[in-house]
């Protein structure tokens, strides 16, 4: 199958899952995650209708950016503070904020170019040592600190990466927990200019339909669209 055919197949599954969850297909964004795949394949998926591209590494965005057709870029992987400057003018959202230190650097670099950066708070649902993300019980405190100290950062919701699982159903409890945290966020009385919780980013190739059923508004699908990754 071509990239376009695979994208269309995933899009149909995404739309069906949205309808099952009582929402409209357009309420859930299918993000094409393109790590290790070349700019030519990004352009193929954009031609197929993709509007949002996700990359894990800053370096890959920089390598591909000028060769890719207009699209909304997202940084979804762990972000080091020394690389923030390189990315703030190129992405529409950073999904992986998990510390005030990182948020302050994003704020500083965004202010320098007159931008307010949309971000998501990354939750480490299972508290895995090998993954970044903040613990659920530290979540609200971090949000309040960022809103208080980072005027050029807008918190738009949260991102969840559950542990590796044998079946998609195994991850449903983690997705449900993230949705409950997301719904709780909406009740917080914080400055609207810096706090607009409308995005719940969760679900990948193996479990995106379950994630949508549990409330995801963005799903991040890579290998099911592009095939196996060529790690370098």
VORO-728417 format. One record per residue (C-alpha): residue number from 1; residue in one letter; chain; x, z, y. Coordinates in nm, 4 decimals, decimal comma, always signed. Layout:
# VORO-728417
NODE; NUM; A; A; X; Z; Y
...
# end
This chain:
# VORO-728417
NODE; 1; X; A; +0,0000; +0,0000; +0,0000
NODE; 2; X; A; +0,1092; -0,0656; +0,3562
NODE; 3; X; A; +0,1440; +0,2048; +0,6192
NODE; 4; X; A; -0,1742; +0,0756; +0,7817
NODE; 5; X; A; -0,3664; +0,0965; +0,4533
NODE; 6; X; A; -0,2433; +0,4477; +0,3824
NODE; 7; X; A; -0,3196; +0,5579; +0,7373
NODE; 8; X; A; -0,6732; +0,4206; +0,7134
NODE; 9; X; A; -0,7272; +0,5965; +0,3803
NODE; 10; X; A; -0,6121; +0,9309; +0,5217
NODE; 11; X; A; -0,8228; +0,8711; +0,8331
NODE; 12; X; A; -1,1339; +0,8232; +0,6176
NODE; 13; X; A; -1,0602; +1,1440; +0,4273
NODE; 14; X; A; -0,9993; +1,3280; +0,7540
NODE; 15; X; A; -1,3291; +1,2049; +0,8965
NODE; 16; X; A; -1,5212; +1,3022; +0,5841
NODE; 17; X; A; -1,3721; +1,6524; +0,5908
NODE; 18; X; A; -1,4679; +1,6899; +0,9570
NODE; 19; X; A; -1,8274; +1,5964; +0,8781
NODE; 20; X; A; -1,8310; +1,8427; +0,5859
NODE; 21; X; A; -1,7218; +2,1152; +0,8263
NODE; 22; X; A; -2,0082; +2,0371; +1,0617
NODE; 23; X; A; -1,8031; +1,8556; +1,3234
NODE; 24; X; A; -1,7611; +1,5019; +1,4490
NODE; 25; X; A; -1,4672; +1,2939; +1,3173
NODE; 26; X; A; -1,3269; +1,2686; +1,6695
NODE; 27; X; A; -1,3086; +1,6494; +1,6888
NODE; 28; X; A; -1,0074; +1,6448; +1,4531
NODE; 29; X; A; -0,6863; +1,4576; +1,5414
NODE; 30; X; A; -0,4844; +1,2942; +1,2654
NODE; 31; X; A; -0,1211; +1,3331; +1,3689
NODE; 32; X; A; +0,1318; +1,1077; +1,1963
NODE; 33; X; A; +0,4458; +1,3086; +1,1184
NODE; 34; X; A; +0,7361; +1,0691; +1,1148
NODE; 35; X; A; +1,0479; +1,2729; +1,0445
NODE; 36; X; A; +1,3303; +1,0629; +0,8951
NODE; 37; X; A; +1,1264; +0,7430; +0,9276
NODE; 38; X; A; +1,2458; +0,4692; +1,1685
NODE; 39; X; A; +1,0891; +0,3580; +1,4939
NODE; 40; X; A; +0,9622; +0,0387; +1,3296
NODE; 41; X; A; +0,7396; +0,2447; +1,0984
NODE; 42; X; A; +0,6154; +0,4526; +1,3904
NODE; 43; X; A; +0,5090; +0,1317; +1,5603
NODE; 44; X; A; +0,3252; +0,0270; +1,2433
NODE; 45; X; A; +0,1193; +0,3442; +1,2387
NODE; 46; X; A; +0,0516; +0,3151; +1,6129
NODE; 47; X; A; -0,0735; -0,0395; +1,5519
NODE; 48; X; A; -0,2995; +0,1092; +1,2823
NODE; 49; X; A; -0,4575; +0,3355; +1,5437
NODE; 50; X; A; -0,2472; +0,6520; +1,5558
NODE; 51; X; A; -0,2525; +0,8157; +1,8982
NODE; 52; X; A; -0,0379; +1,1208; +1,8218
NODE; 53; X; A; +0,3083; +1,1404; +1,6622
NODE; 54; X; A; +0,4742; +1,4590; +1,5423
NODE; 55; X; A; +0,8487; +1,5111; +1,5009
NODE; 56; X; A; +1,0305; +1,8108; +1,3598
NODE; 57; X; A; +1,3621; +1,7602; +1,5358
NODE; 58; X; A; +1,4475; +1,6989; +1,8986
NODE; 59; X; A; +1,7229; +1,4572; +1,7979
NODE; 60; X; A; +1,4768; +1,2324; +1,6160
NODE; 61; X; A; +1,2532; +1,2109; +1,9231
NODE; 62; X; A; +1,5525; +1,1166; +2,1362
NODE; 63; X; A; +1,6718; +0,8541; +1,8870
NODE; 64; X; A; +1,3337; +0,6816; +1,8565
NODE; 65; X; A; +1,1660; +0,7414; +2,1911
NODE; 66; X; A; +1,2673; +0,4222; +2,3720
NODE; 67; X; A; +1,1894; +0,1998; +2,0724
NODE; 68; X; A; +0,8383; +0,3269; +2,0096
NODE; 69; X; A; +0,5175; +0,1991; +2,1669
NODE; 70; X; A; +0,3250; +0,4312; +2,4031
NODE; 71; X; A; +0,1957; +0,7321; +2,2096
NODE; 72; X; A; +0,1486; +1,1072; +2,2499
NODE; 73; X; A; +0,4593; +1,2830; +2,1147
NODE; 74; X; A; +0,4459; +1,6370; +1,9740
NODE; 75; X; A; +0,7411; +1,8580; +1,8772
NODE; 76; X; A; +0,6250; +2,0459; +1,5683
NODE; 77; X; A; +0,9481; +2,1872; +1,4263
NODE; 78; X; A; +1,1609; +2,4864; +1,5207
NODE; 79; X; A; +1,2970; +2,4448; +1,8733
NODE; 80; X; A; +1,6272; +2,5905; +1,9874
NODE; 81; X; A; +1,6437; +2,6968; +2,3489
NODE; 82; X; A; +1,9486; +2,4793; +2,4176
NODE; 83; X; A; +1,7452; +2,1687; +2,3305
NODE; 84; X; A; +1,4397; +2,2403; +2,5429
NODE; 85; X; A; +1,5775; +2,0506; +2,8433
NODE; 86; X; A; +1,6030; +1,7314; +2,6379
NODE; 87; X; A; +1,2420; +1,7353; +2,5250
NODE; 88; X; A; +1,0136; +1,8662; +2,8010
NODE; 89; X; A; +0,9742; +1,5289; +2,9706
NODE; 90; X; A; +0,8926; +1,3460; +2,6464
NODE; 91; X; A; +0,6350; +1,5503; +2,4558
NODE; 92; X; A; +0,2786; +1,6482; +2,5403
NODE; 93; X; A; +0,2835; +1,9631; +2,3287
NODE; 94; X; A; +0,5268; +2,1991; +2,1549
NODE; 95; X; A; +0,3665; +2,3489; +1,8433
NODE; 96; X; A; +0,6345; +2,6001; +1,7477
NODE; 97; X; A; +0,6620; +2,8713; +2,0133
NODE; 98; X; A; +0,7273; +3,2077; +1,8487
NODE; 99; X; A; +0,9145; +3,4135; +2,1096
NODE; 100; X; A; +0,9068; +3,5023; +2,4778
NODE; 101; X; A; +1,2703; +3,3907; +2,5000
NODE; 102; X; A; +1,1786; +3,0359; +2,3967
NODE; 103; X; A; +0,8702; +3,0317; +2,6182
NODE; 104; X; A; +1,0791; +3,1335; +2,9202
NODE; 105; X; A; +1,3185; +2,8456; +2,8626
NODE; 106; X; A; +1,0290; +2,6013; +2,8268
NODE; 107; X; A; +0,8840; +2,7444; +3,1479
NODE; 108; X; A; +1,2127; +2,7066; +3,3337
NODE; 109; X; A; +1,2734; +2,3482; +3,2229
NODE; 110; X; A; +0,9126; +2,2434; +3,2788
NODE; 111; X; A; +0,9074; +2,3915; +3,6281
NODE; 112; X; A; +1,2224; +2,1928; +3,7103
NODE; 113; X; A; +1,0327; +1,8659; +3,6534
NODE; 114; X; A; +0,7027; +1,9837; +3,8009
NODE; 115; X; A; +0,5221; +2,0035; +3,4682
NODE; 116; X; A; +0,3078; +2,2589; +3,2873
NODE; 117; X; A; +0,3883; +2,2353; +2,9168
NODE; 118; X; A; +0,1142; +2,2774; +2,6617
NODE; 119; X; A; +0,2258; +2,4922; +2,3682
NODE; 120; X; A; +0,0939; +2,6467; +2,0493
NODE; 121; X; A; +0,1980; +2,9829; +1,9095
NODE; 122; X; A; +0,3385; +2,9454; +1,5578
NODE; 123; X; A; +0,2075; +3,1970; +1,3053
NODE; 124; X; A; +0,4095; +3,2891; +0,9970
NODE; 125; X; A; +0,1028; +3,3570; +0,7836
NODE; 126; X; A; +0,2814; +3,4802; +0,4719
NODE; 127; X; A; +0,5768; +3,6308; +0,6613
NODE; 128; X; A; +0,8225; +3,4112; +0,4719
NODE; 129; X; A; +1,1830; +3,4867; +0,5650
NODE; 130; X; A; +1,2768; +3,1181; +0,5548
NODE; 131; X; A; +1,0156; +3,0163; +0,8109
NODE; 132; X; A; +0,9894; +3,0729; +1,1821
NODE; 133; X; A; +0,6721; +3,2013; +1,3400
NODE; 134; X; A; +0,5391; +3,5326; +1,4609
NODE; 135; X; A; +0,3586; +3,8008; +1,2623
NODE; 136; X; A; -0,0157; +3,8272; +1,3088
NODE; 137; X; A; +0,0075; +4,1788; +1,4499
NODE; 138; X; A; +0,2498; +4,0655; +1,7235
NODE; 139; X; A; +0,0445; +3,7642; +1,8208
NODE; 140; X; A; -0,1668; +3,8970; +2,1067
NODE; 141; X; A; +0,1221; +4,0789; +2,2702
NODE; 142; X; A; +0,3302; +3,7596; +2,2759
NODE; 143; X; A; +0,0449; +3,5578; +2,4246
NODE; 144; X; A; -0,0082; +3,8137; +2,7010
NODE; 145; X; A; +0,3641; +3,8228; +2,7823
NODE; 146; X; A; +0,3856; +3,4435; +2,8066
NODE; 147; X; A; +0,0779; +3,4210; +3,0279
NODE; 148; X; A; +0,2216; +3,6953; +3,2506
NODE; 149; X; A; +0,5743; +3,5578; +3,2820
NODE; 150; X; A; +0,5580; +3,1788; +3,2304
NODE; 151; X; A; +0,3406; +3,0027; +3,4897
NODE; 152; X; A; +0,4547; +2,6568; +3,3760
NODE; 153; X; A; +0,3479; +2,7141; +3,0163
NODE; 154; X; A; -0,0124; +2,6725; +2,8994
NODE; 155; X; A; -0,1032; +2,8268; +2,5638
NODE; 156; X; A; -0,3509; +2,5928; +2,3943
NODE; 157; X; A; -0,3957; +2,7614; +2,0576
NODE; 158; X; A; -0,1952; +2,8219; +1,7445
NODE; 159; X; A; -0,0119; +2,6495; +1,4643
NODE; 160; X; A; -0,0034; +2,7653; +1,1038
NODE; 161; X; A; +0,2259; +2,6648; +0,8155
NODE; 162; X; A; +0,1178; +2,8385; +0,4942
NODE; 163; X; A; +0,3529; +2,8854; +0,1979
NODE; 164; X; A; +0,4060; +2,6204; -0,0674
NODE; 165; X; A; +0,1087; +2,6317; -0,3016
NODE; 166; X; A; +0,0142; +2,4962; -0,6430
NODE; 167; X; A; -0,3227; +2,3704; -0,5151
NODE; 168; X; A; -0,4785; +2,3109; -0,1718
NODE; 169; X; A; -0,7312; +2,5856; -0,2421
NODE; 170; X; A; -0,4482; +2,8381; -0,2638
NODE; 171; X; A; -0,3898; +2,7892; +0,1070
NODE; 172; X; A; -0,7516; +2,8358; +0,2127
NODE; 173; X; A; -0,7061; +3,2118; +0,2833
NODE; 174; X; A; -0,4145; +3,1381; +0,5178
NODE; 175; X; A; -0,6111; +2,8696; +0,7005
NODE; 176; X; A; -0,9082; +3,1040; +0,7261
NODE; 177; X; A; -0,6901; +3,3791; +0,8698
NODE; 178; X; A; -0,5526; +3,1366; +1,1288
NODE; 179; X; A; -0,9024; +3,0258; +1,2250
NODE; 180; X; A; -1,0112; +3,3878; +1,2680
NODE; 181; X; A; -0,7123; +3,4494; +1,4945
NODE; 182; X; A; -0,7966; +3,1328; +1,6863
NODE; 183; X; A; -1,1575; +3,2446; +1,7339
NODE; 184; X; A; -1,0354; +3,5846; +1,8503
NODE; 185; X; A; -0,8115; +3,4152; +2,1075
NODE; 186; X; A; -1,1145; +3,2556; +2,2665
NODE; 187; X; A; -1,2504; +3,5982; +2,3574
NODE; 188; X; A; -0,9423; +3,7062; +2,5515
NODE; 189; X; A; -0,9770; +3,7221; +2,9274
NODE; 190; X; A; -0,6566; +3,5583; +3,0466
NODE; 191; X; A; -0,5717; +3,3219; +3,3322
NODE; 192; X; A; -0,7349; +2,9866; +3,2605
NODE; 193; X; A; -0,4478; +2,7932; +3,4176
NODE; 194; X; A; -0,2163; +2,9198; +3,1440
NODE; 195; X; A; -0,4528; +2,9889; +2,8594
NODE; 196; X; A; -0,6885; +2,7289; +2,7132
NODE; 197; X; A; -0,7257; +2,7908; +2,3375
NODE; 198; X; A; -0,8745; +2,4667; +2,2047
NODE; 199; X; A; -0,6176; +2,3605; +1,9427
NODE; 200; X; A; -0,5731; +2,4818; +1,5846
NODE; 201; X; A; -0,2881; +2,2851; +1,4248
NODE; 202; X; A; -0,2753; +2,3292; +1,0473
NODE; 203; X; A; -0,2839; +2,1266; +0,7282
NODE; 204; X; A; -0,0419; +1,8674; +0,5928
NODE; 205; X; A; -0,0488; +1,5890; +0,3334
NODE; 206; X; A; -0,1346; +1,8133; +0,0404
NODE; 207; X; A; -0,3977; +2,0349; +0,1976
NODE; 208; X; A; -0,5272; +1,8825; +0,5218
NODE; 209; X; A; -0,8856; +1,8506; +0,3981
NODE; 210; X; A; -0,9066; +2,2239; +0,3211
NODE; 211; X; A; -0,7506; +2,2961; +0,6607
NODE; 212; X; A; -1,0186; +2,0877; +0,8321
NODE; 213; X; A; -1,2915; +2,2650; +0,6379
NODE; 214; X; A; -1,1492; +2,5902; +0,7725
NODE; 215; X; A; -1,1420; +2,4717; +1,1332
NODE; 216; X; A; -0,8262; +2,2679; +1,2038
NODE; 217; X; A; -0,8415; +2,0479; +1,5127
NODE; 218; X; A; -0,5060; +1,8769; +1,4415
NODE; 219; X; A; -0,3716; +1,7931; +1,0958
NODE; 220; X; A; -0,0077; +1,6905; +1,0504
NODE; 221; X; A; +0,0278; +1,4237; +0,7818
NODE; 222; X; A; +0,3574; +1,2559; +0,6962
NODE; 223; X; A; +0,4412; +1,1616; +0,3380
NODE; 224; X; A; +0,0875; +1,0474; +0,2529
NODE; 225; X; A; +0,1162; +0,7898; +0,5306
NODE; 226; X; A; +0,4840; +0,6947; +0,5268
NODE; 227; X; A; +0,5865; +0,7748; +0,1700
NODE; 228; X; A; +0,8764; +0,9995; +0,0620
NODE; 229; X; A; +1,1208; +1,1089; +0,3305
NODE; 230; X; A; +1,4769; +0,9844; +0,3327
NODE; 231; X; A; +1,6675; +1,3033; +0,4120
NODE; 232; X; A; +2,0022; +1,2523; +0,5758
# end
